[in-house]
Structures are given as C-alpha cells and as structure tokens.
C-alpha cells in the first residue's frame, strides 16, 4: 500500500477505535434535531459481498466515516470513504472519496464538494451550489468545478436531507413504492430519480440494530433504493442500495450493488452529536 493511502486507512481505523469507545454499553436515546433526525457520526467497515465471474475481482476492504451534523440554519453531511479493490494477478485499485455538503433547513439552498482520488491521482473533483426557487419548485445547480457548468433541476427536486425526511415519512405512512428526484452533487449525471421500496424491519432485526448502535429501540425499515439518472434512458438503475433506516435517520447495515460487484457496509458503534443551541 502506498504511503498516502495507508495514511488515509490508518486515520479511518483510528476513527473506528475512537467511535467504538465513544458509546457506553447501556442504550441511550439519540437526541433528534429540529427535523426529527439525530446528529451523529458513524464508521462503517466495507467488504466485498459478491463479484461477477467476469469482473476479475477477488476481494475488497475499506471504511467510511459518516458525519451528519445540525446547525442552526442547516444540516452538514461529511463522508470520507477508502476502498481497496483486489483483482486476479495480485493487482489492486485504491480509491478515496471525500464529500461535504450543507443544506438549509428550508430545503431551498445547498452547497457541495466532492473529490475522488484513485491510486494517488485525482480523477474527479466537483464543487458548487444549488438552489430551488420555492418548495416543490425548479432550480439550478452551478458548478465551480468544473467551471462554467450548470444543471437544471426539475420541479419537485429534493436535496438529500429533505429526501431522507420524506423517505422516513413515507415509510411511517406505508407509502411504498416511493419515488423522488434528488440532487446530491456527487456526480455530473445527477439529478437522479430515486425509487424506494420499503418494509418494516422485523422486531428482532430492529432491536439488533438498536443494540449494535447502543441506542434506544425506535421504528426501523428495510429500504431498497434504485438510482436512475435523468440523463439516462436505461431501463435498469445505475446502482442500488439496500439499507436499514431508523426513524431518526441513522442507517445500519448497507449493501451497495454496482452490477458487476457489490459491497457490504457494516456499522461500528456510533457517536451521538449534540444539537446546536440556537
């Protein structure tokens, strides 16, 4: 492993140790913010779930640190992901993604920044802002990187936190399937229509999720998300995610299916973040 990627992995492993020690054994309540979502930080371990015979992939490992924080006027999301893919012939591809976003609590303003590094070289960097003219209205995303790039956002587009709130509300109401157009800023192929199919998580799995996080038991659902870029006419999604979502927005086990391979994301213990004093 080269020095820079090894340093990234070391930081993530250290974060896992800190988070594992941050939560007492006794269950605690996750203090929900103003929108019913719990500010928190979680580290997920990544592993290869499956790979097609033609992919040549023999293994995968990595980690993701996810931070969801509340401010007085908005929500901040930070993700740092390290993934090492191993192939036949002992070759490896090492990738690091960093993503940071801020979303206003009224759901109308949004900022984002993403950087993807592969084997020590930056292969993509995105940065910009987005705004909607009103709730349920249309909008536009304006990129600083790449410069002079804009993407029109159709009426009804949601930014990620508003989409998460709407998704949990639909799960509570038994509204499945559930589809919305979402802009995150992680790809130039956005916005995407995200189709969700949801079902209540069985009591045993729901309680296991609560125990694993050291949190009180709350309603939870098994959610399958299929992502369809609006710029594509493909009948199949670009990728799919299976995730266990709690009512406070905390995600448990995740399974990401990219077609020729799939990655499991297993949560470690969680650090609950205090809501702001506004």
C-alpha positions, -999 to +999 in steps of 0.1 A: +000+000+000+014+034-009+021+059+019-007+083+013-034+057+010-020+039+040-023+071+060-059+075+050-067+040+060-049+045+093-069+076+101-102+057+094-091+027+116-082+052+144-116+068+140-132+033+143-114+028+176-125+062+189-161+057+179-161+022+194-150+037+227-173+067+225-206+049+233-214+033+266-228-002+267-261+010+281-287+021+255-291+058+251-316+080+233-304+097+201-314+134+206-333+142+175-328+176+159-355+200+148-364+178+119-366+146+139-332+134+126-303+125+150-270+143+145-243+115+147-211+101+134-206+065+124-178+045+109-187+017+085-164-012+075-165-021+038-162-056+025-168-075-008-203-090-008-202-105-043-185-102-077-195-114-112-173-141-127-162-117-155-151-089-132-118-105-122-124-091-087-111-112-058-117-090-027-124-056-013-119-039+020-122-004+033-140+020+056-163+051+056-166+078+082-200+094+080-209+126+099-244+141+100-244+174+120-271+200+127-265+238+127-290+265+135-298+271+098-289+238+081-275+203+080-240+193+072-230+159+058-194+147+056-183+114+041-148+101+038-145+067+021-115+045+015-119+014-007-093-011-019-104-035-047-082-066-054-081-083-088-067-115-102-030-114-107-025-096-073-034-061-088-051-035-067-071-003-071-072+021-042-097+048-041-106+076-017-138+097-019-144+128+002-177+145+001-190+175+021-224+192+018-246+218+035-283+220+031-305+248+045-334+237+068-360+251+044-346+228+017-340+256-008-302+261-007-274+237-010-236+236-012-214+206-021-178+195-027-165+161-038-131+147-046-123+112-059-087+100-058-076+067-074-041+053-068-029+087-057-043+107-086-074+129-086-098+116-112-128+138-104-134+170-084-168+186-081-178+218-062-207+241-064-240+254-051-277+247-059-309+265-052-346+259-057-370+288-064-396+275-039-406+243-021-416+219-049-403+243-075-375+240-101-339+252-096-304+251-109-270+237-098-240+259-106-205+243-105-172+260-097-156+227-105-158+220-134-161+257-142-190+272-161-211+241-157-248+243-148-275+216-144-312+224-144-332+209-116-368+200-125-397+210-103-400+187-073-363+181-069-352+175-033-318+178-017-305+148+004-317+157+039-352+167+027-353+134+008-343+115+039-371+132+059-396+125+031-385+088+028-389+082+066-423+099+065-434+077+036-421+046+055-441+056+086-472+060+064-467+027+045-462+046+012-443+021-009-430+023-036-419+059-031-401+079-058-385+114-058-359+133-079-328+141-058-297+162-064-267+155-042-238+169-062-217+137-062-219+132-100-224+152-132-251+126-141-274+140-115-302+147-107-315+112-102-349+097-097-346+075-066-372+048-064-376+033-029-394+001-018-398-001+020-409-027+045-409-026+083-378-042+098-387-073+118-386-068+156-355-090+161-335-071+134-347-037+146-337-044+182-303-058+170-297-026+151-305-006+183-282-027+204-254-026+179-255+012+179-261+014+217-293+033+212-329+030+223-352+009+201-373+030+176-392+021+144-370+010+116-374-001+080-356-021+053-353+002+023-342-007-012-332+024-033-327+023-071-309+052-087-319+063-122-300+093-136-324+116-155-298+119-183-301+082-190-329+062-207-316+029-193-343+006-180-321-006-152-308+016-124-272+028-123-269+012-089-290+000-060-286+002-022-303-019+005-302-001+039-318-004+073-330+030+083-341+040+118-368+066+123-342+091+135-323+088+102-295+066+114-285+039+089-275+004+099-263-023+076-260-013+039-255-033+007-245-014-024-249-032-057-230-018-087-239-046-111-207-065-116-198-063-079-215-054-045-201-040-013-214-046+023-211-017+047-212-028+084-216-001+111-195+002+141-206+019+173-219+054+169-211+088+184-241+109+190-236+146+184-253+174+204-278+195+186-270+232+184-280+258+209-299+283+188 
